[in-house]
Amino acid sequence: MSRGELKMIRLIADTIKDAGADGIPSGMLYSALMNNFSSVDAYQSFVDMLKRAGLVSETGHVLRFIA
């Protein structure tokens, strides 16, 4: 994984964490950060990595930081 990819994962994780206990809708997060990604698939793959790592949960398209 490249340094740029790690930076993007960190950006997503930090933004979700900063949203607090209520979390942030995934679409809202994507629209806020979309200039940083080549496609929605790239964004989704980073979110999926965070979910598999147990750092983020997703319920009803709302992302919450759980770690």
DAWOPE-V768947 format. One record per backbone hydrogen bond with DSSP energy under -1.0 kcal/mol. NH is the residue of the N-H (numbers start at 1). CO is the residue of the C=O. Records with the same first field share a line. If there is no record, write none. Layout:
BEGIN
NH->CO, CO
END
This chain:
BEGIN
6->2
7->3
8->4
9->5
10->6
11->7
12->8
13->9
14->10
15->11
16->12
17->13
18->14
20->17
23->20
24->63
26->61
29->25
30->26
31->27
32->28
33->29
34->30
36->33
37->34
43->39
44->40
45->41
46->42
47->43
48->44
49->45
50->46
51->47
52->48
53->49
54->51
55->50
56->50
57->64
59->62
62->59
63->24
64->57
66->55
67->55
END
